[in-house]
Amino acid sequence: MNIYINGTGCVSPQLTAQGGPLLGTLKEYEQVRLAVVDPDYKQWIDLKQIRRMSRIVKMGVAAANLSLESAGLSTPDAIITGTAYGCLDDTGVFLTKMVNQQEEMLTPTAFIQSTHNTVAGQIALLLQCHGYNNTFVHRGFSFENALVDAILILGEGSAENILVGGMDEITNHSHQILSRFGIYKKAPVKTMDLLNSPEPGTIAGEGAAFLTLSNTKGPGCTTMLTGVSTLYKPLWEGEVIGHIVKFLESNNCTPEDIDLLVTGRNGDIDQDEMYEEVAAALFPDHPEACFKHLCGEYPTATAFGTWMANALIAEQTVPEAAMFYGNPPEKINKILLYNHHQGTHHSFILLSHVE
């Protein structure tokens, strides 16, 4: 069964919500935390609702609508999302009030809006979608498991068009907490220099990206989702290499068939070592592109990476800002997206070009 990507939408620290060529206007930063570039949300959300919505809900609604618009749809048959942190802003508001007010006279609104499935629920309400609605909260596998669920549902034939997305936000509270674990760099770094940074740590990011998947090829479709696979806590790099080989074999291709490798390098010398090992073993002469210097590091960053990989196939060109190694391929038929989150959650997404 073929799974087609008929539409995509993305809200990120880049100008991805404005349309046009991929990275046509590159935004460069010099900081340790990237925030999304907010589009004009009034296009999709009523003004009175905008004031009550948290940032991540607005991001998700905008990306979902962009994806449906590019697919030429008004309402999907199902909505599936993945998020590791959920609505952190509302969670922080509720917990702060709980402490300051000594657990008395608390309004439940912030708590109700802090649940992880708030984004998918709000999208369904705005689109009047009464079909299957599910949210995966599986850390670094949240978006990937949403993709797998969509593939299974399309295989069953119980839905024809499925909206699949991944989103996470960074707040002052969460950034402060995560910084204690040494995840982020201590000093600001230029985003275009991030991948060659000799210092440990990476930069924080956020964003929302959606795909409209179907087993029927849409009029503007250029990309097919060929396969998705995950690997949890491999013991060493050889296990990852073997998993990739088996994954490609199960989808009737070999490392030589991959035209472009897209990796989740994030500028942390310890985290990026695995990408070096895999590239040297399986793709020594293949061109490699990266995406986390554009969107920052967060558990569902693979949603942005998948959105970018789809755009690379659609435009058949790789912007200089995205290239990490080698020369851009003249023809992009197959892309392997390999990402790992914190060295434990390894995921592999195979995309193919369709005429």
C-alpha positions as CSV (number, residue, x, y, z in Angstrom):
1,M,0.0,0.0,0.0
2,N,1.2,3.5,-0.9
3,I,1.0,6.3,1.6
4,Y,1.0,9.7,-0.1
5,I,1.9,13.1,1.5
6,N,-0.7,15.3,-0.2
7,G,-0.1,18.4,1.9
8,T,2.2,19.8,4.6
9,G,2.2,22.8,7.0
10,C,4.8,24.1,9.4
11,V,5.2,26.8,12.0
12,S,8.8,27.1,13.1
13,P,11.7,29.5,14.0
14,Q,12.1,29.8,10.2
15,L,9.6,31.6,7.9
16,T,7.9,28.3,7.0
17,A,4.3,29.5,7.3
18,Q,4.7,32.1,4.6
19,G,5.0,29.6,1.7
20,G,7.5,30.0,-1.1
21,P,10.8,28.2,-1.7
22,L,12.3,26.2,1.1
23,L,14.5,28.6,3.2
24,G,14.0,31.3,0.6
25,T,14.5,33.8,3.4
26,L,16.8,32.3,6.0
27,K,16.5,33.5,9.6
28,E,19.8,33.2,11.5
29,Y,20.0,33.4,15.3
30,E,22.7,33.8,17.9
31,Q,21.2,32.4,21.1
32,V,20.6,29.2,23.0
33,R,16.8,29.2,22.5
34,L,14.8,29.5,19.3
35,A,11.1,30.6,19.3
36,V,8.7,30.2,16.4
37,V,8.0,33.0,14.0
38,D,4.3,33.5,14.6
39,P,2.1,33.8,11.4
40,D,-1.1,35.9,11.3
41,Y,-3.3,33.5,13.3
42,K,-6.4,35.5,12.4
43,Q,-6.4,33.7,9.1
44,W,-7.7,30.6,10.9
45,I,-8.8,31.5,14.4
46,D,-11.4,34.0,15.6
47,L,-9.9,37.0,17.6
48,K,-11.8,36.1,20.8
49,Q,-10.4,32.6,20.7
50,I,-6.9,33.7,20.0
51,R,-6.7,35.6,23.3
52,R,-7.6,32.4,25.2
53,M,-5.3,30.0,23.3
54,S,-1.8,29.1,24.4
55,R,1.1,29.4,22.0
56,I,1.3,25.7,21.2
57,V,-2.4,25.4,20.4
58,K,-2.1,28.4,18.0
59,M,1.0,26.9,16.4
60,G,-0.7,23.5,16.0
61,V,-3.9,25.0,14.5
62,A,-2.0,27.1,12.0
63,A,0.2,24.2,10.9
64,A,-2.8,21.9,10.5
65,N,-4.7,24.4,8.5
66,L,-1.7,25.0,6.2
67,S,-1.4,21.3,5.6
68,L,-5.0,20.9,4.7
69,E,-5.0,24.0,2.5
70,S,-2.0,22.6,0.5
71,A,-3.9,19.3,0.2
72,G,-7.0,21.0,-1.0
73,L,-9.1,19.7,1.9
74,S,-11.4,21.3,4.4
75,T,-11.8,18.5,6.9
76,P,-9.8,15.3,7.4
77,D,-11.2,11.9,8.3
78,A,-8.9,11.6,11.4
79,I,-6.5,13.7,13.4
80,I,-3.4,12.2,15.0
81,T,-0.8,14.2,16.9
82,G,2.4,13.6,18.8
83,T,3.9,15.7,21.6
84,A,6.3,15.0,24.4
85,Y,5.7,18.0,26.6
86,G,2.1,19.0,25.7
87,C,0.9,22.5,26.7
88,L,3.8,23.6,28.9
89,D,2.7,27.2,29.2
90,D,-0.7,26.4,30.7
91,T,0.9,23.8,32.9
92,G,3.3,26.4,34.2
93,V,0.5,28.9,34.8
94,F,-1.5,26.3,36.8
95,L,1.4,25.1,38.9
96,T,2.5,28.7,39.7
97,K,-1.0,29.6,40.9
98,M,-1.1,26.4,42.9
99,V,2.0,27.5,44.8
100,N,1.3,31.2,45.1
101,Q,-2.3,30.6,46.2
102,Q,-1.4,27.7,48.5
103,E,-3.7,25.4,46.6
104,E,-6.8,27.5,47.3
105,M,-9.3,29.2,45.0
106,L,-7.8,27.7,41.9
107,T,-9.5,28.1,38.5
108,P,-9.5,24.9,36.5
109,T,-9.2,26.5,33.1
110,A,-5.4,26.4,32.9
111,F,-5.4,22.8,34.1
112,I,-8.0,21.7,31.5
113,Q,-6.0,23.4,28.7
114,S,-2.7,21.9,29.9
115,T,-3.5,18.3,28.8
116,H,-1.4,16.9,26.0
117,N,-4.4,16.3,23.7
118,T,-5.6,19.9,23.8
119,V,-4.1,20.7,20.4
120,A,-5.7,17.8,18.6
121,G,-9.0,18.5,20.3
122,Q,-8.9,22.2,19.4
123,I,-8.1,21.4,15.8
124,A,-11.0,19.0,15.6
125,L,-13.4,21.6,17.1
126,L,-12.4,24.3,14.7
127,L,-12.6,21.9,11.7
128,Q,-15.7,20.2,12.9
129,C,-13.9,16.8,12.5
130,H,-15.8,14.1,14.4
131,G,-13.6,11.2,13.3
132,Y,-10.7,9.4,15.0
133,N,-8.7,11.7,17.3
134,N,-5.6,10.5,19.1
135,T,-2.5,12.0,20.7
136,F,0.8,10.1,21.3
137,V,2.9,11.2,24.3
138,H,6.0,9.0,23.8
139,R,8.9,11.3,24.3
140,G,11.2,11.2,21.3
141,F,8.9,8.7,19.5
142,S,5.7,10.8,19.8
143,F,5.6,11.9,16.2
144,E,6.9,8.6,14.8
145,N,4.2,6.7,16.6
146,A,1.6,9.1,15.2
147,L,2.9,8.3,11.7
148,V,2.7,4.5,12.4
149,D,-0.8,4.8,13.7
150,A,-1.9,6.7,10.6
151,I,-0.3,4.1,8.3
152,L,-2.2,1.3,10.2
153,I,-5.5,3.2,9.9
154,L,-5.0,3.8,6.2
155,G,-4.2,0.2,5.8
156,E,-7.4,-0.8,7.4
157,G,-9.3,1.4,5.1
158,S,-11.2,3.2,7.9
159,A,-10.0,6.6,6.8
160,E,-9.0,8.2,3.5
161,N,-7.3,11.4,4.6
162,I,-5.5,11.7,7.9
163,L,-3.9,14.8,9.5
164,V,-0.7,13.8,11.3
165,G,1.4,16.3,13.2
166,G,4.1,16.8,15.9
167,M,4.5,19.8,18.1
168,D,6.3,21.0,21.2
169,E,7.0,24.3,22.8
170,I,9.8,25.7,25.1
171,T,8.9,28.0,28.0
172,N,10.9,29.9,30.6
173,H,10.2,27.2,33.2
174,S,11.0,24.2,31.0
175,H,14.1,25.8,29.6
176,Q,15.4,26.5,33.1
177,I,14.7,22.9,34.2
178,L,16.2,21.2,31.2
179,S,19.2,23.5,31.3
180,R,20.1,21.9,34.7
181,F,20.8,18.6,32.8
182,G,23.4,20.2,30.6
183,I,21.3,19.7,27.4
184,Y,21.8,23.2,26.1
185,K,24.9,25.3,25.4
186,K,25.8,27.8,28.1
187,A,26.8,30.6,25.7
188,P,24.9,31.8,22.6
189,V,26.0,30.3,19.3
190,K,25.2,31.3,15.7
191,T,22.8,28.8,14.2
192,M,24.7,28.4,11.0
193,D,27.8,27.5,13.0
194,L,26.0,25.2,15.4
195,L,26.8,21.9,13.7
196,N,30.5,22.5,13.9
197,S,30.5,23.7,17.4
198,P,33.2,22.1,19.6
199,E,31.3,22.7,22.8
200,P,28.8,20.2,24.4
201,G,25.1,20.9,24.4
202,T,22.7,22.2,21.7
203,I,20.1,24.9,21.4
204,A,16.5,24.6,22.4
205,G,13.7,24.9,19.8
206,E,10.0,24.5,19.2
207,G,7.5,24.2,16.4
208,A,4.6,22.4,14.9
209,A,4.5,20.5,11.6
210,F,1.6,18.6,10.0
211,L,1.3,16.2,7.1
212,T,-1.9,15.2,5.3
213,L,-1.6,11.5,4.5
214,S,-3.7,9.5,2.1
215,N,-3.7,6.2,0.2
216,T,-4.9,8.2,-2.8
217,K,-2.4,10.5,-4.6
218,G,-3.5,14.1,-4.6
219,P,-3.0,16.6,-7.5
220,G,0.0,18.3,-6.0
221,C,1.6,15.3,-4.4
222,T,5.3,14.7,-5.0
223,T,6.3,12.5,-2.0
224,M,5.4,9.1,-0.7
225,L,5.9,7.9,2.9
226,T,7.6,4.6,2.3
227,G,8.4,3.5,5.8
228,V,8.9,4.4,9.5
229,S,10.9,2.5,12.1
230,T,12.1,3.1,15.6
231,L,14.8,1.7,17.8
232,Y,15.0,2.3,21.6
233,K,18.2,2.4,23.6
234,P,20.6,0.6,21.2
235,L,23.7,-0.8,23.1
236,W,26.1,0.4,20.4
237,E,26.4,2.0,17.0
238,G,26.5,-1.5,15.3
239,E,23.0,-2.1,16.4
240,V,21.8,1.1,14.8
241,I,23.7,0.3,11.6
242,G,22.2,-3.2,11.4
243,H,18.7,-1.8,12.1
244,I,19.0,0.7,9.2
245,V,20.1,-2.1,6.8
246,K,17.1,-4.3,7.8
247,F,14.8,-1.3,7.6
248,L,15.9,-0.5,4.1
249,E,15.7,-4.1,3.0
250,S,12.2,-4.4,4.3
251,N,11.3,-1.5,1.9
252,N,13.1,-3.0,-1.1
253,C,16.1,-0.7,-1.2
254,T,19.8,-0.5,-0.1
255,P,22.0,2.3,1.2
256,E,23.1,2.9,-2.4
257,D,19.6,3.7,-3.3
258,I,19.5,6.7,-0.9
259,D,20.1,9.9,-2.7
260,L,20.2,12.2,0.3
261,L,20.7,11.4,4.0
262,V,19.0,13.8,6.4
263,T,20.2,13.6,10.0
264,G,19.2,15.2,13.3
265,R,22.7,16.6,14.1
266,N,22.2,19.2,16.8
267,G,25.7,20.6,17.5
268,D,26.3,18.5,20.6
269,I,29.6,16.7,20.1
270,D,28.5,13.8,22.2
271,Q,25.1,13.4,20.5
272,D,26.4,13.8,17.0
273,E,29.0,11.0,17.3
274,M,26.4,8.4,16.4
275,Y,25.5,10.2,13.2
276,E,29.2,10.2,12.3
277,E,29.5,6.4,12.9
278,V,26.3,5.6,10.8
279,A,27.3,7.9,7.9
280,A,30.8,6.5,7.8
281,A,29.6,2.9,7.8
282,L,26.6,3.1,5.4
283,F,26.7,6.4,3.6
284,P,30.4,7.4,3.3
285,D,30.0,9.2,-0.1
286,H,26.4,10.3,0.2
287,P,25.4,13.9,0.6
288,E,24.0,14.8,4.0
289,A,21.6,17.5,5.0
290,C,20.6,18.6,8.5
291,F,17.6,20.5,10.1
292,K,18.1,21.1,13.8
293,H,20.2,24.2,13.3
294,L,17.1,25.6,11.7
295,C,14.5,24.7,14.2
296,G,16.4,23.8,17.4
297,E,16.3,20.6,19.4
298,Y,13.0,19.3,20.9
299,P,11.5,15.8,21.1
300,T,9.2,16.1,18.0
301,A,11.8,17.9,15.8
302,T,11.5,15.0,13.4
303,A,8.1,16.5,12.3
304,F,10.0,19.5,11.1
305,G,12.6,17.3,9.5
306,T,10.0,15.3,7.7
307,W,8.3,18.5,6.5
308,M,11.7,19.7,5.2
309,A,12.5,16.4,3.5
310,N,9.2,16.5,1.7
311,A,10.0,20.0,0.5
312,L,13.4,18.9,-0.7
313,I,11.8,16.2,-2.8
314,A,9.1,18.6,-4.1
315,E,11.6,21.2,-5.1
316,Q,14.3,18.8,-6.2
317,T,17.0,21.0,-4.7
318,V,18.8,21.4,-1.4
319,P,19.4,24.9,-0.1
320,E,22.9,25.6,0.9
321,A,21.8,26.4,4.5
322,A,20.5,22.8,4.9
323,M,23.6,21.0,3.4
324,F,26.1,19.6,5.9
325,Y,28.3,17.3,3.7
326,G,28.9,16.8,0.0
327,N,27.2,18.3,-2.9
328,P,23.4,18.4,-3.4
329,P,22.2,15.5,-5.6
330,E,21.0,16.3,-9.1
331,K,17.9,14.0,-8.6
332,I,16.3,13.3,-5.3
333,N,14.3,10.0,-5.5
334,K,14.8,8.7,-1.9
335,I,15.6,10.4,1.3
336,L,16.4,8.6,4.6
337,L,15.7,10.7,7.7
338,Y,17.7,9.5,10.7
339,N,17.2,11.2,14.0
340,H,17.8,10.3,17.6
341,H,16.7,12.2,20.7
342,Q,19.1,12.2,23.7
343,G,20.8,9.1,22.3
344,T,17.9,6.8,23.4
345,H,15.1,7.3,20.9
346,H,16.3,6.5,17.3
347,S,13.9,6.9,14.4
348,F,14.1,6.2,10.7
349,I,11.8,7.7,8.1
350,L,12.0,6.8,4.4
351,L,10.5,9.1,1.8
352,S,10.3,8.5,-2.0
353,H,9.6,10.7,-4.9
354,V,6.5,10.1,-7.0
355,E,5.8,11.4,-10.4
